[in-house]
Amino acid sequence: MTTSAGQAPQALRARLESGSLAGEWAVDPARSAAALRNKGVWGLVTVKGAFGSIGGGGTVSAAGEVTGRIALAAGALDTGNKKRDAHLRSGDFFLAEKYPAIVFTLDKLLPAGEGVTVSGTLTVRDRSRPLSFPAAVTLAGDGAVMLDATVEVDRSQFGLTVNPMGMSSLKSTVTIHAVFTRS
């Protein structure tokens, strides 16, 4: 059964309440993707990048409570510019050698409106901040559950404030397509 995003809250709620989604789930890295966008050069140029590695998983309890984790490899961000990528991996930004993953820990997923509300904690480097955002969920015919979201993150909340001459926005947009399969 494939469910459109508009039908997902009701179908998801029913599946969670029935316990049919209970169990352990894993992010399928081959079917999942995450990207980053940031306005640079005083808003005239958008820097885009893709995370080359995404992982994680989750648990759905018999009562329908959802917890989990999604991890993006900080050292696998590719913007198409090797010099910029090296700078993003450096101590000015992700310090990928010491903090190899950007991690979102899911505390709660609630059907709401036309999708779901996702709540948890985002950890970048050594700083963690609460984060809630709307997402779309699709229940696929092959048994997979897909979560799609676009989230704006203020990088200054994580100590990522390097911004020569104020050229870049401190707000970055992360787009995620996470496909979960039973593990």
N, C-alpha and C positions, 0 to 999 in steps of 0.2 A: 504494500500500500504506500503510495507516495502521497503526501499531504502538502498542499500549498501552504505558504507562510500564513495566509489569512485563516486557514482552518487549523493550523498547528496548535494554538492554545487549547482548543477544546479537545482535539485528539490527544495531545500530549497530556493534558490534565487527566483524561480518562485512562490513558495507559499508565500514568504514574499512580493514580488511585487504585487501579486494579492489581498493581504489582507486576504487570507483565514486562516492565523495563528493569525490574530489580536485578542487581548483579554488578559485576565488574565490567568496565568499559575501557577501551584503550583508544587513543588518538591514532588514526591511520595516517602516518606521515606521507605516504605516497599520494593520498587523496586530499590532504590538507595544505593550506597555504596561509601565509601572513605577510603583509606588506606595510610599509611605512611611508608617509608623505609629510614633508615639511616645507613651508614657504621659506625661501631664501632670497638673497640679493634684494632686500627691502620689499619682499612680496611679489617681485616680478618673475621669479623663477621658482618652480616647484621641484624639490629634490625628492625622487622616488627611489625606493629600495625594496628588496624582497628578502625575507629571512629564509635561508637555504635549509634550515632544519627546524622542525616543530615536533614536539612530543607531548606526552602526558597521558592522563586517564582520569577515570572517575568511578564513583560508586553510586548506585541508586538503591536506596533501602527499600524494604518491603512496604514501608509506609509512604514511599514516593519522595523522600528527601534526597536531594542531589548534592554531592560534594565532589571536588576534583581538582585537577591541576593541569595547566597548559604551560609549557616551557618553550621559549624561542631561544635559539642559540645566538647569543650576542655577537660572537665571532663569525657568524655566517650571514651577516647582513651584507647584501651586495647592491650597491647603488650604480654600478657600471663605471665607477671612477676609483681606481686602486688607491690613489692618494687619499681621497675622501674616506674610503672604507677603512684604511689604516688609521686615520684620525678618529673615526667613530669607535674603533676598537680600543683606542688609547685611553689613558687616564683622564683626558679631557671629557670623555663621554662614558662609554660602557665599561672600560677597564676589563675587557673580555678575558684577559689571561687570569685575573683573580676572581671575576664574577662571570662565569661562562654562560649563564642563563638569565633571561628576563622571565620572571615567573608570575603567572596569575593563579591564585589559589581560590577556587570557587567554594563559597560557604552556603549559597542559596540560589536556587533557580525557581522563579515563580511565573507561571503563565499570567500574562497581563496584556490587555489591549489586543493588538494584532500580532503579538509575539510573546516574548518572555522578558522578565527583568532578571539580569545576572548580577549578583552581588558577591564581593570577595575582597581580596587584597592583592595589589600589584606590587611586586618587588623588583626594583631596578638597582643594581649594585648592592649596597648595604642599607637601602631605605625602602620601607614598606608603607603603602598608603591604601586606605579603603577606596574601593572603586565599584560603582554600580552603573550599568548601562543596559539599554534595550538591545534585544537580539531577535533574530528570526530562527525558528527551528523547523526543520523538515524531517519527517519520518519517512525514510526511503523504503522501497519495496524489498531491498536486499537485507533489511534489518538494521541498516546503519541509521544513526541519528546525526544530522548535520546542523551545526550552529554557525550562523553568519552574523557578524557585527562590525560596525565601524565606531571606533572609540577615539575621542580626543583626549590626549594626555598632556598635561603641563609638565614639561621636563624639568622645570626649575624645582618642582616638588621632590625631585629625586637627586638634586644637587648637580644637574646637568645644565649649568648656566653659561658655559663658554659661548660667547656671541660677539666675535670681533666687529666693532663699529656698529653693533645693533643690526646686523645684516639679516639675521634669521629670526623667525618666530620661535618663541619658547613653547609653542603649542604644536604638537605633532599628532598626526592622525594615523591610527593603526587599524588596518582592515584585516579581519580574520575569517577564514573558512575552515572550521574544524570538523572533521568527520570522525565520529566515534563508532567503533564496532565492539561487539562482545569479545571479552578477552578470556 
